[in-house]
Amino acid sequence: MDNERVVIVGASHASAQLCASLRQDGWTGKILLIGDEPSLPYQRPPLSKTYLAGKSSLEELLIKKPDFYEKQRVTFRQARVTSVDRGARALTLADAGTLGYDHLVLCLGARPRRLSLPGADLPGVHYLRDAADIEAIRDGLNTTSHAVIIGAGYIGLETAASLRKLGVTVSVLESADRVLQRVTAPELSAFYDRVHREEGVDIRVSVGVTSLEGKDRVSGVRLANGGRIAADLVIIGIGVVPNVELAQEAGLTVDNGIVIDAHGRTSDPNIFAAGDCANYFDPRYDCRLRLESVPNAVEQGKVVAATICGKAKEISALPWFWSDQFDLKLQIAGLNTGYDEIVLRGDSEAGRDFACFYLDKGLLIAADCVNRPQEFMFSKRAIAQGLTPNRELLANPDTPLNSLLGAPTPHTAAQ
């Protein structure tokens, strides 16, 4: 092991955790971390919030400080990997030369989905994925009076909230019938629609965009109905695409991400993948998943490190996520795919804190908790237990949540 080398491609949450876990699990060989940005791995969720607002520096967002990598004998190199030779166990780098590996870990992340419309490449049109994107947006804020955000997913709404706090007039355009339509229940969509309008955001749903207009810089957005919205800043947030090209060209199995087993291995036993680019099977939900989530990246980083060090560990943590908008902290436990019923606890129509529980044939499978940390912690435990809660007790805010925990309730008791 002392003479072996782990090469990690991609400076991300997964790779930062992997560096720490490798040493914790007893790896004594070399660790080389390759990133295509000049910075060490940093936290990305705050980019659209504190970093955009100028309240945090990139150094403050570093997941691990530079001295951590020094103490753990991790070498960082800024480079772009162009190909993987699996037979020779070697990488080709864009700046010339090859680099050998004993174990290769692909933490390649994902990139913003591009908008294919006339004018989408005009100055003033931005995507949001890394620190350079945010810096480009911040550079134009002093001359921005009206920003248009295309896409009302979490990234779009988080960015809208941050810009409103900075005093910018904001319009959010969504082609679907409601905000967050692809990820949450209508009740939660209605809640966020209401809050954003209360905070001065111009929300428009069922809206198509045909082009972005401008000469030297974007000046407006042309709508499918013939209307036009003036804009001196446009931010596009219409989802992401996993970075799988390197793996695909190397002949690894790819299907909505780099396919890995429960231990983080790809179809090549010497190559692993973790984070936003990785697709794994989750027995709890009986399906393959590719999750864009910090906790998921951290979990997979730990599992891959254990596997490389010869320890038996599988990906098993419950998926969870969060989103910060205005004074709202949304914490999400589990996945709501396939729900057939929801139970609300709290007032979603007038208040600013409530929980939305998702059930599938009585079984609690997920929860969206807005400013309700106790409900979030309860949900994580209840989902892990396989709880089929009594709906009336779950909805009643006077019911102590701990009283609903314990041995899993018989499925029929929840009917």
N, C-alpha and C positions, 0 to 999 in steps of 0.2 A: 504493500500500500504506500510506503514512504516514497517510492519512485514513480507512482502513478499520478495522473493529472485529471482533475475534473475541470472541464471547460463549460462555462455558463454563457450562453448567448442571449443578451437582453438584460438591460439594467432596470429591474422592476421590483415590485413588492415580493413576488415569488423568488426572485434571485437573491434579494437581500436576506430573506428568511432562510433560503437554502445555504447561503454562506455561514450563517450562524448555526444552523442545525447540523451541518456537516461536521463542524468542529465539536459540537456537543455530543454527537453520536460516535465520535472517535476517529474521524478521518484525519490521518496524519500526512497525507500526500499534498500535492500542489493544488491550488484553486485559482483559476484564472477567470475573471469576470470581464466580458466584452460588451460594451454598450455603444450605440451609435450617436449618443448625445455626450457632450463633454462632462456632464455631471454624474456623480455617483447616484444610485437609485434614490428617488425622492417620492413623496406622497403625491398622488395625482388628484384625489378627491378635493383637496383645498384649492386647486388651481382656479376653479370657477367661483370661488368664494373669497377667502382671505387674500389669496395671491392676486386675484383680479382687483381687489379693493386696495392693494398696496399695504395690507396689514401684516404680511409675512414675507420673508425673503426666501429665496431658494435654499439657502443654507439651513434655515429653520425648518424647511420641509424635508430635509434629508432623513431617510428612514434610519440609517446608521451613520454616525459621524465618521470622518476620515480615520481617526485613530482606531476605531473598531476594526477596520479592514487591515490596518497595520498590525494590530495585536493578533488578529486571526490569520495572518499571513495570506491574505487575499490580494492578488495582483489585479488592478483594474487597468483596462486598455480601451481607449476609444478607437473603434474600428467598425467597419461594416463587413459582415461575412457574406460572401457571394455564392458559395457552394459547399456542399458536404460530400466528401469521398468516403463512403461507409466502408469500403473494402480496405482502404489505407488508414482509416480512422484519422482523417485529416480535414481541415477546413482551409478554404481559399479565402483570402482577405482582399478587399477592394484596393488596398494600398500596396498590393503585391505580396507575394510570399504565401507559404502554407504554414499550418499550425497543427500539430498532432494532439490527439486526445485519447484517453483511456475510457472516460465516461463523458458523454456530451449531454447537456441539458438545454433544451430550447424554451426560453421564457420570452417569446417573441411578441406577446401582447396582441393588440389589435389597432387598427387605424380607422379614422372617420370614413364613413361612407360618403363618397363624393356626389355632388349634385350636378347632373348632366343637363345644364340649361345654358342658353346664350347669356353671356355676361358673368358666368360663375367664377371666372378667373380675374375679374376686375380688382384693382386695389381697393381695400376696404371690405372685401369679402373674406371671412375667416372661418376656419374650423377650430375645434377645441379639443386638443389631445395632450399637448406637452407645454412646457414652460415657454418655449419660443412662441407658440400660438398666443398665449396670454400676453406676453410682452408686446407682441404686434398689436393686439387689441388695445392694450393700455396706452400705447404710443399715440393712438388716434382719439382717445376719449376726450381730450381737451377741446377738440373741434367737433365732437359728436353731439347733436341735438336730438336725433331720432335713430334708434337702433331697431332693426327688424331681426327677429330670430325665427328661423324656419325649422319647425319641429318642436312639438310640445311633449317630449319625453322628459326624463329626469334632468338630463344635461341642459336642455333648452329652458326648462322652468327654473333650475338653479341659477343659470346665467341671467335670466330675466330678473330674478330676485336681487342678485348682486348689482346689476346695472341700475335698478330702481333705487337701491340704497345709495348709489352714487349720484342720484338725481337725473339720470338719463330717461328720456321718454322711450318706452319700449312697446313694440307690437310683437305678439307671438302668433305665427301662422301654423296651422295644423290641418293636414289633408283629411284626417280621420274625423269622425263625428264628435269626438270628445278628447280632451287632453288625457295623456297616460292611457289611452285606450288599449294598447297592446299589453299592458302590464298590470292593470288593476281593475277593480270593480267600478261600475258606474257611480256608486256613492262616493268613492274616494276621488274620482275624476271631478264630480260636481263640487266637492269640498275645495279642491285646489283651484278649480276655475273661479269659485267665489272669492277665495282669499286673494288670488292674484288680481282680480278686478278691484277688490277693496283697496289693494295697495297701488292701484293706478296703472296696472298692466292692461294693455289692449289685447284681449284674447279673441282670436278668430278661428273657428273650427270649420270643417268642410270647405276649406279654401285651397284652391290649386294655384300654383305659381308657374308662369310660362317663361319668364325671363327676368334677369337682373339688368337694370339699365344704367347707363353712365358713359362718359367719355374717358377722362383720365382717372376717374374714380367712381365707384358705385354711387348712384344718386337716387335710385328708386327700385321698387319691386313691382313688376307687372303681374296682375292676377288673372286667373283663367276667365273670370267673369267680366274682364275688360277694365276693371278698376286698377288704380295705381297707388302705392304707398311710398311717400318720400322717405329716403333712408340714406344716411351718410355712414352707416355701419351695418353690415349684415353678418350674422353668425348662423352657420348651418349646423344643425344637430339632428341628423336623421339616422342615427345608429352607427354601428361600427362593423368592420369586416376583420376577421381574424387573420393574422399574418402567418400564412401557411406555405407560401411559395417555396421557401428554403427547404422545408420538409417534403413538399410535394416533388420537387425536382430531385431530391435525394431518394425518392422511391418509397417513402414512408406512407403508411395508410392515413388518408385525410378524408374527413367527412364532417363538415361544419366544425372545423378545427382539427388539430392533430390528435388522432385517436390514441388514447392511452388506456392501460389496464388499471386495476385498483391500486397498483403499486407505483404508478406514474410512468411505466415503461411504454415506449412506442412499439411498433412492429419490429424494430431493431433492438435487441436486448441491451445494447450498449448506449442507446440514446433514449432520453427521457424528455418529457415536456410538462410544463406547469403554468398555471395562470390563465389569462383570457384566451390564449391560443389553444388550450387543451380541451379535449372532449372525452368525458369519462362516463361510465355507467353508474347511476345512483340506484341502489336496490330499494331505498326508501320510496322513491317515486317511480321505480320500475321503468326507467328510460335513460337514454344517454343525454348528457347535459354539457353545455359549454357556458360557463358562468362568468360574467364580467363583474367580479366582486373581489374586494381586498381580502376578506376572510377566506374565500375560496383559494386565492393565490397563496396565502400564508399556509393554509392546510396542505396544499399540494407540495409546497416547498419543503415542509416537514416530512411528508411521506417520501418524496424522492430522495431526500438526504438519508433517511433511514434505510431505504432500499439499497442505495449505493453502499452503505456501510454494513450490509448484510443482515439487517434487522427486519422482522416481519411487522409491517405496518400498512394499513389500507386507508384509502380516502373514505372517511365516514362521517365527517362533521356535518351538522345540519346547515344548509345554506342560509345565510342572512346578509342583509344589506342595510344601507341607510341613505337618507337624503336630507340636506339642510336647506330650507327656503324661508326667508324672513325670520320669524320667531318660531318656526316649526321644525321639529326634529322628527322625521319619519323613520321608524325602525321596522324592518321587515324580517319576519321569521318564516322560513320555509318557502315553498313554491306553490302558487295558487292554481297551477295548471290542472284543469279537470274538476274544479269545484262546481258543486250544484246548488250551494246555498251559502248565504252569508248571515252573520249575526253581528249587529252593531252594539257597542257598549259606549255610551256617551252620545253627545249631540253633534252630529256632523253637519247639520244644516245652519246652525247659528254660532256654535262654539268654535274653539280652536284646539280642542283635544278630544280624542276619541280613539277607539280601536275597532277594526273591522276584521272579524274572524272568518276564515274560509273553511267550509266543511265539504267533504265528499262522502255521501251516504252516511252522514253523521260523524265521520272521523275528522278531527281537526288536522288540517294539512298546512295551513299558513295563516299569518296575521299581519296586517298593516297597522302599526301603532303610532299615532301622531301625538307627541308630547305625553305619551303614556308608557314610561319605562317599566313600570311594574307589569303591565299587560304584556310587554315585549318579553320580559324574563319569564313570565308565566307561560307564554306561548312556546318558547324554546323548550321548556321542560315538558309541557303537555304534548307537543308534537313528538318529542323523543319517546314519551311514554306510550304513544298510540292512544291518546285520550279521545273518547266519544262523549263530550260534555252534554249536560242538560242545557238546552238552548235558553230557557227562561232564566236559569241561574247565571249563565254566562253573560247574558245581556243586562242583568240587573247590577248596577254599579254598587249596590249595597252588599252584594255577595262577596265575601272574602275569597280572593282568587286561590289561596292556598287550600281552601276547603274543597276545591275541585280537583286537586292533585291527589296522587296516591296510586293504588292499583288501577290499571286500565278498566274503564267502565264497560260492561257488556254492551255490544253494539246495539242491541235492541232497546237498551235502557234510554238511549238518546232519542228514540222516535217519539 
